[in-house]
Amino acid sequence: MVITGNNRADTVTLEATLTSRSDSVALVIDLARRLAEEFDAVPLPMVGRAVRSATEAATLFGEDVSTSLDTIERIAREDLIALHDAAQDGLLAG
């Protein structure tokens, strides 16, 4: 990323964007960790993919990750329930 000029407003906007992204990433990582602990029968990479997929689905509608965390959790949880059931039936190779 290249920042040109000496405009303080640009710097403040950039800092706010980076902070916002960091907060959003931390929230998603925390959600993934909690879901991985809850769905311990599901392989960890599948938990990560479920959370990533749910995050991408929520952001398709232009919503901020931090404000749509409940939606992200609901979508990921639905996927993980199906994966958990498949793992219990021996259909997933871990």
Secondary structure, 3 states (H helix, E strand, C coil): CCCCCCCHHHHHHHHHHHHHHHHHHHHHHHHHHHHHHHCCCCCHHHHHHHHHHHHHHHHCCCCCCCCCHHHHHHHHHHHHHHHHHHHHCCCCCC
